[in-house]
Amino acid sequence: MLTLGIDEAGRGPCIGSMFITGTLFEEDQLEKLKKIGVRDSKLLTHKRRVELAEKIKRIAKAIKTIEVKPSEIDDAVNGNNSLNLNWLEAIKQADIINELNPHRVIIDCPSPNIGAYTNFLKKYIRKDLLNKIELIVRHKADRDFIECSSSSIIAKVTRDMKIDELKKKYGDFGSGYPSDPDTVRFLRNNWKKYPEIFRKSWESYKRLGEKKESLLSFIRKL
């Protein structure tokens, strides 16, 4: 039986893309993942994630990672085409399912409403496949299912590589998360200079823009 775990990395940052990964395994290979120490990527060091990612690639039957760029995230968060970030993620997950043709799928659900999320996801899975697969949608699936742990690791390592590339091109911006002081400083100094790397729908970006516009409006009235 082919079992597929799907998870993401980079959902929350205000800089850079989100990466959604599906890792497909023959069920009898899952024990190998346990033996090499696969677990939720958040519980591992960067060095250990990199090591495990290479081992997972040798065990997996197939791996699919989708990069969701800031502009696409902004379109969804801003409500274009009746989307939001959860629905966008579900559509990308369905794309992975449709390509990899598993017998069982485990999804790490980003929504508090698992039922609504599952129903939306099903609309984008191929009908011939939907009638055959076992679909498991859970919170914290990356902790409880080793298939999702594997996807969590691959997604995180992929995002880290992309972040390193961005830093070489644009300069050091810290973690990319709005809670990081280094990210906040970089955003404040470069929000107009490098608009392509920012998620403009994030409050941290919008607030900065609103402050600048208010200041300009005040200056014009002087």
C-alpha angles and dihedrals in degrees: 000000000000114000123192128198122194128195139148142224128203100032095137109039122105090215127062138358134313116237122210116193134189120193118194123203140175102246093238089060095062092087089062089059090055092049094054091050104255112174140142107317092229088067094054135077119245091251092052092048091054091050093048094045091063092048092047090053090057093050100042122091090212140352127200124186124184121198113213107198126214094255092056091047090050091052090053097043092047089058101250113161091005091287133136130183093272093051091046090053091049091052091052090048089053090052089056092047092049092051099045099043100212129181092219130026128195115194126194097221117221094191128083088219103068094176096054091043092051092049091050092047092052091059090066100043115096109264094229089053097041091059091056108039132086106229119202117183115183143158112247092013088151087066098043104036121053092209088062092043088057091051090047090056095047093046093049094048090048091051092047090054091050092048090053089053092050092049091052089053103037106020134256113318100166119234096336092238120126091234092061113096090210090054092047091052092048091048092049092051100039109027091113097034099056106023093155095071098048128086098231092192091064115104092234090061097039093050091053091050092048091051092050092048092048090051092049091048090051091049092050090055093054 
